[in-house]
């Protein structure tokens, strides 16, 4: 592996919107970037063994647009570099289990922070992802409908193949190439929560206004894919 300072330095970070590389470790990240305090995710309580500043430094160097870490092809190596930059504590040369869970994507609270940070920068991608995800699974539901004729099913299959590729590309771009299945699943759950309570006619209007869908969500119909919604329905019944 290249030395950390060869990858993350003043020159390579010059294009960052949030110059996390210039924030002293003694200064709280939320004070350096108070805009983060506008979002509830960054106010969530972390497990006692995790330090918020280290978590935020990790998120902001890994997931930020134009991060110098994007030059590292392997996303796992990028996460290691991000952890080293953030100052994740080590014992016997290894990161502690609590911080390893962040790297692997197993900490849901940190995942929500990371997803919010991604949405702050790429809200249009998030909106598109909501729309294509719902369209894809609505088409899948029609494929299973015995009343759908064979010709329509052939068209639906082509649509689904195209939508699957678009969803994959949007997800990769939104999450800055993070391939952790845990992070992706948490993103999909957030998308589902955003699709439960607004009428179809609101979608185009909100999308034209380029508003982040965090505050509005989209209701598209009766078909839902995610386990989260199924669990909510089961509890209601």
Secondary structure, DSSP 8 states (H G I E B T S, - for coil): ---HHHHSSTTTTTT-SS-GGGS-TTS-HHHHTGGGGGSGGGGS---TT--HHHHHHHHHHHSSTT-GGGG-S-HHHHHHHHHHHHT--EETTEE-HHHHHHHHT--HHHHHHHHHHHHHH-HHHHHHHHHHHHHHHHHHHHHH-TTS-HHHHHHHHHHHHHHHHHHHHHHHHHTTT---HHHHHHHHHHHHHTTSSS-HHHHHHHHHTT--GGGT-----S----HHHHHHHHHH-
